[in-house]
Amino acid sequence: MRISNSFSEGEIQVLEFILQTLLRGGSPSMATRNKNFASVYRKVMSMKQRVEEKDRRRQATVKSSVGTIAAESDDEVTDLDDEQAVG
């Protein structure tokens, strides 16, 4: 399953409700009943996982006397493939 980086109108409403509720000192537990809550949660967890993977890759780079040596990331390969397919 691919998760997009953008949010739908319903997902934005859920996020807005949670943030406004927290700013007022309330509990955002009511938002969990919204049908878009699960989708927002999956996206946030996916984003968190991507950040953690990037951090691990950054820490796993090898320094040599010539410079930094690291394998090409999946994101870079996909971007190049997409550009070549279009042009």
Backbone as CSV, one residue per row, in Angstrom:
resi,resn,N_x,N_y,N_z,CA_x,CA_y,CA_z,C_x,C_y,C_z
1,MET,0.841,-1.174,0.000,0.000,0.000,0.000,0.888,1.240,0.000
2,ARG,0.620,2.139,-0.933,1.376,3.377,-1.005,0.581,4.476,-0.306
3,ILE,1.244,5.226,0.530,0.593,6.291,1.273,1.093,7.622,0.725
4,SER,0.165,8.472,0.315,0.549,9.763,-0.259,1.013,10.720,0.827
5,ASN,1.726,11.748,0.402,2.203,12.758,1.341,1.167,13.844,1.594
6,SER,0.083,13.845,0.829,-0.927,14.874,1.010,-2.102,14.310,1.807
7,PHE,-2.907,15.216,2.343,-4.038,14.818,3.157,-5.333,15.192,2.445
8,SER,-6.357,14.365,2.616,-7.669,14.655,2.046,-8.362,15.714,2.904
9,GLU,-9.476,16.234,2.411,-10.216,17.251,3.157,-10.684,16.711,4.511
10,GLY,-11.168,15.473,4.530,-11.610,14.856,5.782,-10.472,14.661,6.764
11,GLU,-9.312,14.258,6.261,-8.142,14.066,7.125,-7.676,15.395,7.713
12,ILE,-7.755,16.462,6.912,-7.376,17.788,7.403,-8.327,18.220,8.515
13,GLN,-9.617,17.914,8.361,-10.593,18.256,9.396,-10.288,17.529,10.698
14,VAL,-9.881,16.255,10.603,-9.525,15.488,11.800,-8.317,16.119,12.477
15,LEU,-7.290,16.446,11.708,-6.094,17.067,12.285,-6.420,18.411,12.925
16,GLU,-7.235,19.207,12.250,-7.629,20.505,12.783,-8.398,20.343,14.099
17,PHE,-9.312,19.368,14.145,-10.085,19.120,15.366,-9.165,18.748,16.526
18,ILE,-8.214,17.864,16.258,-7.288,17.424,17.313,-6.467,18.604,17.816
19,LEU,-5.925,19.392,16.893,-5.094,20.525,17.299,-5.891,21.567,18.083
20,GLN,-7.094,21.901,17.610,-7.915,22.874,18.332,-8.296,22.359,19.715
21,THR,-8.606,21.085,19.809,-8.981,20.491,21.097,-7.804,20.545,22.064
22,LEU,-6.611,20.214,21.572,-5.422,20.259,22.432,-5.108,21.681,22.875
23,LEU,-5.259,22.647,21.970,-4.993,24.043,22.325,-5.944,24.537,23.409
24,ARG,-7.154,23.988,23.441,-8.124,24.383,24.466,-7.955,23.578,25.754
25,GLY,-7.016,22.654,25.778,-6.761,21.870,26.976,-7.635,20.638,27.093
26,GLY,-8.304,20.254,26.022,-9.182,19.089,26.057,-8.484,17.823,25.601
27,SER,-9.257,16.747,25.508,-8.751,15.455,25.066,-9.218,15.187,23.632
28,PRO,-8.318,14.815,22.734,-8.700,14.577,21.337,-9.308,13.201,21.089
29,SER,-9.717,12.502,22.147,-10.217,11.135,21.986,-11.463,11.047,21.106
30,MET,-12.244,12.108,21.037,-13.439,12.090,20.184,-13.069,11.954,18.710
31,ALA,-11.894,12.418,18.327,-11.467,12.362,16.921,-11.301,10.926,16.450
32,THR,-11.045,10.006,17.346,-10.840,8.610,16.945,-12.097,8.004,16.354
33,ARG,-13.249,8.595,16.608,-14.505,8.086,16.056,-14.739,8.545,14.623
34,ASN,-13.983,9.542,14.172,-14.136,10.053,12.814,-13.639,9.008,11.818
35,LYS,-14.346,8.845,10.701,-13.979,7.809,9.725,-12.614,8.056,9.083
36,ASN,-12.113,9.289,9.099,-10.820,9.604,8.494,-9.648,9.471,9.463
37,PHE,-9.951,9.206,10.738,-8.886,9.138,11.736,-7.873,8.036,11.421
38,ALA,-8.331,6.852,11.033,-7.424,5.731,10.759,-6.478,6.075,9.609
39,SER,-6.982,6.749,8.602,-6.148,7.133,7.469,-5.073,8.138,7.887
40,VAL,-5.455,9.109,8.690,-4.488,10.091,9.199,-3.420,9.386,10.019
41,TYR,-3.840,8.477,10.873,-2.907,7.759,11.736,-1.902,6.956,10.900
42,ARG,-2.384,6.239,9.866,-1.484,5.460,9.008,-0.471,6.359,8.314
43,LYS,-0.920,7.500,7.835,-0.010,8.419,7.151,1.060,8.949,8.097
44,VAL,0.651,9.318,9.288,1.612,9.837,10.266,2.631,8.761,10.639
45,MET,2.173,7.531,10.845,3.099,6.446,11.173,4.045,6.148,10.002
46,SER,3.540,6.237,8.783,4.369,6.034,7.601,5.439,7.119,7.497
47,MET,5.042,8.365,7.752,6.002,9.478,7.720,7.075,9.282,8.783
48,LYS,6.666,8.855,9.958,7.609,8.613,11.056,8.611,7.529,10.663
49,GLN,8.112,6.461,10.045,8.978,5.365,9.618,9.970,5.831,8.555
50,ARG,9.510,6.658,7.614,10.405,7.181,6.578,11.533,8.015,7.174
51,VAL,11.189,8.854,8.153,12.198,9.687,8.809,13.223,8.811,9.523
52,GLU,12.743,7.786,10.217,13.649,6.878,10.923,14.568,6.142,9.948
53,GLU,14.025,5.720,8.801,14.836,5.042,7.790,15.907,5.968,7.230
54,LYS,15.543,7.220,6.975,16.520,8.192,6.469,17.619,8.436,7.492
55,ASP,17.249,8.518,8.774,18.245,8.695,9.830,19.192,7.504,9.891
56,ARG,18.635,6.282,9.778,19.479,5.080,9.791,20.438,5.070,8.605
57,ARG,19.934,5.449,7.425,20.792,5.498,6.233,21.897,6.529,6.399
58,ARG,21.532,7.676,6.965,22.511,8.741,7.164,23.612,8.279,8.121
59,GLN,23.231,7.553,9.162,24.201,7.061,10.127,25.033,5.916,9.555
60,ALA,24.489,5.216,8.571,25.173,4.058,8.006,26.136,4.424,6.877
61,THR,26.229,5.698,6.505,27.149,6.083,5.439,28.584,5.866,5.893
62,VAL,29.410,5.514,4.962,30.806,5.207,5.257,31.677,6.358,4.779
63,LYS,32.573,6.826,5.637,33.498,7.889,5.269,34.798,7.264,4.778
64,SER,35.284,7.775,3.674,36.581,7.328,3.171,37.458,8.555,2.966
65,SER,38.697,8.336,2.563,39.595,9.462,2.323,39.130,10.290,1.125
66,VAL,38.322,9.687,0.258,37.824,10.380,-0.929,36.553,11.167,-0.605
67,GLY,35.702,10.634,0.249,34.450,11.293,0.593,33.476,10.312,1.198
68,THR,32.235,10.662,1.174,31.184,9.811,1.734,30.752,8.779,0.711
69,ILE,30.618,7.551,1.160,30.193,6.463,0.290,28.882,5.926,0.841
70,ALA,27.848,5.946,-0.005,26.554,5.413,0.412,25.804,4.949,-0.821
71,ALA,24.972,3.963,-0.639,24.164,3.460,-1.748,23.052,4.454,-2.053
72,GLU,22.590,4.425,-3.277,21.493,5.273,-3.700,20.228,4.839,-2.980
73,SER,19.453,5.799,-2.483,18.229,5.446,-1.762,17.136,5.040,-2.741
74,ASP,16.134,4.334,-2.227,14.999,3.917,-3.049,14.272,5.117,-3.631
75,ASP,14.162,6.206,-2.841,13.467,7.407,-3.307,14.180,8.005,-4.515
76,GLU,15.517,8.038,-4.488,16.283,8.604,-5.601,16.135,7.748,-6.843
77,VAL,16.158,6.447,-6.687,16.024,5.551,-7.826,14.647,5.707,-8.456
78,THR,13.601,5.777,-7.623,12.236,5.926,-8.119,12.075,7.244,-8.856
79,ASP,12.632,8.325,-8.313,12.526,9.626,-8.969,13.190,9.609,-10.342
80,LEU,14.352,8.986,-10.439,15.043,8.914,-11.715,14.260,8.079,-12.708
81,ASP,13.718,6.969,-12.253,12.921,6.099,-13.132,11.702,6.843,-13.652
82,ASP,11.054,7.620,-12.783,9.871,8.385,-13.198,10.229,9.432,-14.245
83,GLU,11.365,10.127,-14.037,11.774,11.151,-14.983,12.113,10.545,-16.338
84,GLN,12.790,9.397,-16.351,13.166,8.759,-17.597,11.936,8.241,-18.334
85,ALA,10.933,7.798,-17.599,9.717,7.275,-18.224,8.936,8.400,-18.900
86,VAL,8.982,9.600,-18.299,8.251,10.723,-18.863,8.966,11.277,-20.084
87,GLY,10.261,11.432,-19.996,11.028,12.084,-21.056,11.707,11.117,-21.875
